[in-house]
Amino acid sequence: MNEEIIDGSGFDLRKFQEDGEDKEKMKKIVGKIISGQEGYEIIEEKKKKKIKQCNECNWVLKGGEKFCPECGEKC
């Protein structure tokens, strides 16, 4: 067995974050470890950051503005 895997140094799981065959295999493995059963599938939740924009001119707001810095519309 690879010594890097045994001691934990260098075992990089980031490659399983990308969509593809490896990610699906990892989801099945983790599901089996968590549940102790074959066929248990984990649910992956992806959150999207909501971008706040001005209702009048669609200027991207940083947050906390009471008025749009571009058109002056109340936010």
MODELLER restraints for C-alpha pairs under 7 A, 6 or more apart:
rsr = mdl.restraints
at = mdl.atoms
rsr.add(forms.Gaussian(group=physical.xy_distance, feature=features.Distance(at['CA:4:A'], at['CA:10:A']), mean=5.75, stdev=0.5))
rsr.add(forms.Gaussian(group=physical.xy_distance, feature=features.Distance(at['CA:4:A'], at['CA:11:A']), mean=6.44, stdev=0.5))
rsr.add(forms.Gaussian(group=physical.xy_distance, feature=features.Distance(at['CA:5:A'], at['CA:11:A']), mean=5.64, stdev=0.5))
rsr.add(forms.Gaussian(group=physical.xy_distance, feature=features.Distance(at['CA:16:A'], at['CA:22:A']), mean=5.94, stdev=0.5))
rsr.add(forms.Gaussian(group=physical.xy_distance, feature=features.Distance(at['CA:16:A'], at['CA:23:A']), mean=4.62, stdev=0.5))
rsr.add(forms.Gaussian(group=physical.xy_distance, feature=features.Distance(at['CA:16:A'], at['CA:26:A']), mean=6.85, stdev=0.5))
rsr.add(forms.Gaussian(group=physical.xy_distance, feature=features.Distance(at['CA:17:A'], at['CA:23:A']), mean=6.36, stdev=0.5))
rsr.add(forms.Gaussian(group=physical.xy_distance, feature=features.Distance(at['CA:27:A'], at['CA:41:A']), mean=6.82, stdev=0.5))
rsr.add(forms.Gaussian(group=physical.xy_distance, feature=features.Distance(at['CA:27:A'], at['CA:42:A']), mean=6.34, stdev=0.5))
rsr.add(forms.Gaussian(group=physical.xy_distance, feature=features.Distance(at['CA:28:A'], at['CA:41:A']), mean=6.16, stdev=0.5))
rsr.add(forms.Gaussian(group=physical.xy_distance, feature=features.Distance(at['CA:31:A'], at['CA:40:A']), mean=5.15, stdev=0.5))
rsr.add(forms.Gaussian(group=physical.xy_distance, feature=features.Distance(at['CA:31:A'], at['CA:41:A']), mean=5.22, stdev=0.5))
rsr.add(forms.Gaussian(group=physical.xy_distance, feature=features.Distance(at['CA:31:A'], at['CA:42:A']), mean=5.42, stdev=0.5))
rsr.add(forms.Gaussian(group=physical.xy_distance, feature=features.Distance(at['CA:32:A'], at['CA:38:A']), mean=5.58, stdev=0.5))
rsr.add(forms.Gaussian(group=physical.xy_distance, feature=features.Distance(at['CA:32:A'], at['CA:40:A']), mean=6.01, stdev=0.5))
rsr.add(forms.Gaussian(group=physical.xy_distance, feature=features.Distance(at['CA:52:A'], at['CA:60:A']), mean=6.12, stdev=0.5))
rsr.add(forms.Gaussian(group=physical.xy_distance, feature=features.Distance(at['CA:52:A'], at['CA:61:A']), mean=5.55, stdev=0.5))
rsr.add(forms.Gaussian(group=physical.xy_distance, feature=features.Distance(at['CA:53:A'], at['CA:59:A']), mean=5.34, stdev=0.5))
rsr.add(forms.Gaussian(group=physical.xy_distance, feature=features.Distance(at['CA:53:A'], at['CA:60:A']), mean=4.51, stdev=0.5))
rsr.add(forms.Gaussian(group=physical.xy_distance, feature=features.Distance(at['CA:53:A'], at['CA:61:A']), mean=5.34, stdev=0.5))
rsr.add(forms.Gaussian(group=physical.xy_distance, feature=features.Distance(at['CA:54:A'], at['CA:60:A']), mean=6.59, stdev=0.5))
rsr.add(forms.Gaussian(group=physical.xy_distance, feature=features.Distance(at['CA:54:A'], at['CA:61:A']), mean=6.80, stdev=0.5))
rsr.add(forms.Gaussian(group=physical.xy_distance, feature=features.Distance(at['CA:54:A'], at['CA:68:A']), mean=6.30, stdev=0.5))
rsr.add(forms.Gaussian(group=physical.xy_distance, feature=features.Distance(at['CA:54:A'], at['CA:75:A']), mean=6.36, stdev=0.5))
rsr.add(forms.Gaussian(group=physical.xy_distance, feature=features.Distance(at['CA:56:A'], at['CA:73:A']), mean=6.64, stdev=0.5))
rsr.add(forms.Gaussian(group=physical.xy_distance, feature=features.Distance(at['CA:57:A'], at['CA:71:A']), mean=6.80, stdev=0.5))
rsr.add(forms.Gaussian(group=physical.xy_distance, feature=features.Distance(at['CA:59:A'], at['CA:70:A']), mean=6.78, stdev=0.5))
rsr.add(forms.Gaussian(group=physical.xy_distance, feature=features.Distance(at['CA:65:A'], at['CA:75:A']), mean=6.92, stdev=0.5))
rsr.add(forms.Gaussian(group=physical.xy_distance, feature=features.Distance(at['CA:66:A'], at['CA:74:A']), mean=5.97, stdev=0.5))
rsr.add(forms.Gaussian(group=physical.xy_distance, feature=features.Distance(at['CA:66:A'], at['CA:75:A']), mean=5.31, stdev=0.5))
rsr.add(forms.Gaussian(group=physical.xy_distance, feature=features.Distance(at['CA:67:A'], at['CA:73:A']), mean=5.47, stdev=0.5))
rsr.add(forms.Gaussian(group=physical.xy_distance, feature=features.Distance(at['CA:67:A'], at['CA:74:A']), mean=4.43, stdev=0.5))
rsr.add(forms.Gaussian(group=physical.xy_distance, feature=features.Distance(at['CA:67:A'], at['CA:75:A']), mean=5.21, stdev=0.5))
rsr.add(forms.Gaussian(group=physical.xy_distance, feature=features.Distance(at['CA:68:A'], at['CA:74:A']), mean=6.40, stdev=0.5))
rsr.add(forms.Gaussian(group=physical.xy_distance, feature=features.Distance(at['CA:68:A'], at['CA:75:A']), mean=6.33, stdev=0.5))
